[in-house]
């Protein structure tokens, strides 16, 4: 997928929304490439970019604005890649960083507030009621991304955690199971084939 060509052309002060999204895309990627990003470029290649792509792809099914979810997806982990110490509260700090970045553009205040709300409520581990299609779309895309980054999860368990083959496979499957359980009903329906395949692949069941 390529950043740019998906969106309705929405104008803010004469600036095409695609151009805004492309600039944010490049800014987040730049931050991910900085030596100060403790998570490395993998945070971009194997998570943020995936969440961005998935969120756009599923936005129509959720009745969500693709422009809103594209920006929210790009910025949902901006705090963590900016400073590792922000990770625990990255949803809160990320919303503040997003507001600072987005005020540089002529985006409506209501759209900025919705993007912030998506970032604030994207974490599956925080059981916050989501009231908009955009919030649900981003939270689901964040969880779904794990099913498309199994190789990076396997690297984590075998290289970083030095687990045995069976321990690592079970660890990754359990993580995917938790991600699946956090999804909305619509998200579960979309990702079910991947979830079932992961059980066969990892647990041979």
Backbone torsions as a table, in degrees:
resi	resn	phi	psi	omega
1	UNK	NA	155.0	-177.3
2	UNK	-125.1	136.7	178.0
3	UNK	-65.9	135.1	171.9
4	UNK	124.9	-55.3	-160.1
5	UNK	-88.6	13.1	-174.0
6	UNK	-94.0	-21.9	-155.6
7	UNK	-100.1	155.5	170.0
8	UNK	-65.3	145.3	-178.9
9	UNK	-84.5	104.6	-175.5
10	UNK	-111.7	124.4	-174.1
11	UNK	-98.1	135.1	172.8
12	UNK	-127.3	106.6	179.1
13	UNK	57.8	35.1	177.7
14	UNK	84.0	-0.9	-179.8
15	UNK	-98.7	124.7	179.1
16	UNK	-69.3	136.0	-177.0
17	UNK	-57.2	-35.1	178.1
18	UNK	-55.6	-40.5	-178.0
19	UNK	-66.3	-38.8	177.3
20	UNK	-63.0	-47.0	180.0
21	UNK	-61.0	-42.6	179.7
22	UNK	-62.7	-39.0	178.7
23	UNK	-66.4	-41.4	178.4
24	UNK	-66.7	-40.6	176.6
25	UNK	-53.6	-50.2	-177.7
26	UNK	-68.3	-34.9	179.8
27	UNK	-67.9	-43.2	179.3
28	UNK	-66.5	-43.8	177.4
29	UNK	-59.2	-41.6	179.1
30	UNK	-60.3	-44.6	-179.9
31	UNK	-64.7	-35.5	179.1
32	UNK	-67.3	-26.8	-178.4
33	UNK	-85.9	-9.3	-178.4
34	UNK	-70.2	144.8	176.7
35	UNK	-58.7	-25.0	-178.5
36	UNK	-72.9	-13.4	177.6
37	UNK	-79.0	104.9	-176.2
38	UNK	-64.6	-19.8	-177.3
39	UNK	-90.0	-7.3	177.2
40	UNK	72.3	178.0	-177.5
41	UNK	-66.5	-17.1	176.5
42	UNK	-59.7	-28.7	177.7
43	UNK	-61.5	-31.0	177.2
44	UNK	-83.6	-56.1	-173.5
45	UNK	-63.8	-36.1	-171.7
46	UNK	-111.9	4.6	175.4
47	UNK	-142.8	-68.5	-172.3
48	UNK	-57.7	-47.9	-179.3
49	UNK	-63.4	-36.9	177.8
50	UNK	-64.8	-45.6	179.4
51	UNK	-59.6	-43.2	178.1
52	UNK	-58.1	-48.2	-178.1
53	UNK	-67.1	-43.7	-179.5
54	UNK	-64.7	-44.7	-178.0
55	UNK	-58.8	-40.9	178.2
56	UNK	-66.4	-44.4	-177.1
57	UNK	-62.0	-38.7	-175.1
58	UNK	-93.6	-5.9	-173.2
59	UNK	-57.6	-38.3	-178.9
60	UNK	-65.5	-40.4	179.3
61	UNK	-63.7	-28.7	-178.6
62	UNK	-90.4	-7.2	-175.7
63	UNK	69.6	29.6	-176.4
64	UNK	-100.9	150.6	176.9
65	UNK	-70.9	117.1	-176.6
66	UNK	-64.4	-28.6	177.6
67	UNK	-67.7	-43.5	179.5
68	UNK	-64.1	-48.2	-176.9
69	UNK	-70.1	-30.2	177.3
70	UNK	-62.8	-48.3	-179.4
71	UNK	-67.3	-44.0	-179.9
72	UNK	-62.5	-40.0	179.3
73	UNK	-64.4	-42.9	178.8
74	UNK	-63.0	-34.3	-173.5
75	UNK	-100.1	0.0	-170.5
76	UNK	-64.9	-28.5	178.5
77	UNK	-114.4	20.5	-176.0
78	UNK	-58.8	-34.1	-179.4
79	UNK	-67.2	-43.3	-177.5
80	UNK	-63.0	-41.2	-178.6
81	UNK	-79.4	-17.4	177.0
82	UNK	-78.4	-41.1	-179.3
83	UNK	-156.2	118.9	-176.8
84	UNK	-58.3	-29.4	-179.4
85	UNK	-66.4	-14.4	178.9
86	UNK	-84.9	-7.1	-168.1
87	UNK	-57.1	-44.4	-175.9
88	UNK	-60.5	-36.6	179.4
89	UNK	-113.7	32.7	-171.5
90	UNK	-66.7	-23.3	178.2
91	UNK	-69.9	-36.4	179.9
92	UNK	-76.7	-50.1	-178.9
93	UNK	-66.5	-36.4	179.1
94	UNK	-62.0	-37.4	177.5
95	UNK	-63.5	-37.7	177.8
96	UNK	-68.0	-43.8	178.7
97	UNK	-62.7	-41.7	178.9
98	UNK	-58.8	-44.4	179.7
99	UNK	-61.4	-42.4	179.0
100	UNK	-61.1	-43.4	-179.6
101	UNK	-68.6	-42.8	-172.8
102	UNK	-75.1	-21.6	176.9
103	UNK	-69.6	-10.1	175.7
104	UNK	-76.6	-10.6	180.0
105	UNK	-115.3	159.3	179.1
106	UNK	-87.6	61.5	176.3
107	UNK	-96.1	140.7	-177.0
108	UNK	-62.1	149.9	-179.8
109	UNK	-60.4	-37.9	-179.3
110	UNK	-65.2	-37.6	177.9
111	UNK	-68.8	-39.7	177.6
112	UNK	-62.1	-42.8	180.0
113	UNK	-63.7	-37.3	179.1
114	UNK	-68.7	-41.3	177.1
115	UNK	-61.4	-44.0	177.5
116	UNK	-60.8	-41.0	-179.9
117	UNK	-63.3	-40.7	177.1
118	UNK	-60.0	-44.4	-179.3
119	UNK	-67.5	-42.8	179.5
120	UNK	-59.8	-35.0	-171.6
121	UNK	-109.7	18.6	-175.6
122	UNK	-82.0	-16.4	-172.4
123	UNK	-79.1	122.9	179.3
124	UNK	-65.5	-24.9	-178.7
125	UNK	-77.7	-12.2	177.3
126	UNK	-107.0	108.4	-174.9
127	UNK	-80.1	78.5	179.3
128	UNK	-106.4	135.7	179.3
129	UNK	-68.1	128.1	179.8
130	UNK	-100.2	128.9	-171.8
131	UNK	-109.7	-3.7	-178.9
132	UNK	-127.0	153.7	176.6
133	UNK	-59.9	-32.5	-178.6
134	UNK	-66.3	-41.1	178.2
135	UNK	-62.9	-45.8	-178.7
136	UNK	-65.0	-41.8	-179.4
137	UNK	-60.2	-48.1	-178.9
138	UNK	-65.9	-45.4	-179.3
139	UNK	-59.9	-41.6	179.1
140	UNK	-67.8	-42.7	179.2
141	UNK	-61.1	-38.1	178.8
142	UNK	-61.8	-43.3	178.8
143	UNK	-72.7	-40.4	-179.6
144	UNK	-62.4	-30.6	-176.4
145	UNK	-57.0	-29.8	-179.7
146	UNK	-63.3	-29.8	-179.4
147	UNK	-74.6	-16.8	178.9
148	UNK	-102.6	3.2	-179.4
149	UNK	-128.3	34.5	-179.8
150	UNK	-58.2	-40.5	178.0
151	UNK	-57.0	-39.0	179.4
152	UNK	-70.4	-33.4	176.5
153	UNK	-67.5	-38.9	178.0
154	UNK	-66.3	-39.2	176.5
155	UNK	-60.3	-41.5	-179.2
156	UNK	-59.3	-46.6	-174.8
157	UNK	-74.9	-34.2	-175.5
158	UNK	-90.3	-32.4	-178.5
159	UNK	-95.2	-52.1	-175.5
160	UNK	-79.1	-41.1	-177.3
161	UNK	-95.4	-9.9	176.6
162	UNK	54.7	41.3	179.7
163	UNK	-81.6	161.3	173.0
164	UNK	-72.5	169.0	-178.3
165	UNK	-58.6	-48.3	-177.3
166	UNK	-69.2	-41.2	178.8
167	UNK	-61.3	-45.0	-178.5
168	UNK	-63.7	-43.4	-180.0
169	UNK	-62.5	-42.7	179.4
170	UNK	-66.7	-39.5	179.4
171	UNK	-60.6	-47.6	-178.4
172	UNK	-65.2	-42.9	179.6
173	UNK	-61.7	-42.8	179.7
174	UNK	-62.3	-36.2	177.6
175	UNK	-66.0	-42.3	178.6
176	UNK	-65.8	-37.0	178.0
177	UNK	-63.0	-42.3	177.2
178	UNK	-63.5	-40.8	178.6
179	UNK	-62.3	-42.5	179.5
180	UNK	-61.8	-44.1	-177.6
181	UNK	-66.2	-20.6	-179.7
182	UNK	-83.5	-12.5	-175.0
183	UNK	-73.5	155.8	170.0
184	UNK	-69.9	169.7	178.3
185	UNK	-58.3	-40.4	179.0
186	UNK	-65.2	-42.3	178.9
187	UNK	-62.8	-40.9	178.1
188	UNK	-62.1	-40.2	179.8
189	UNK	-63.3	-41.8	-178.3
190	UNK	-66.9	-43.0	-170.8
191	UNK	-94.1	-4.5	-175.4
192	UNK	-51.3	-45.4	179.6
193	UNK	-59.1	-37.9	179.2
194	UNK	-69.2	-38.2	179.1
195	UNK	-64.5	-45.3	179.1
196	UNK	-64.9	-40.0	178.9
197	UNK	-65.2	-35.2	-179.0
198	UNK	-66.5	-33.3	178.1
199	UNK	-66.6	-42.9	178.7
200	UNK	-65.6	-43.9	-177.4
201	UNK	-66.9	-45.6	-171.5
202	UNK	-90.0	-37.2	-175.9
203	UNK	-107.6	-7.3	-178.3
204	UNK	57.5	38.9	-179.6
205	UNK	-125.2	NA	NA
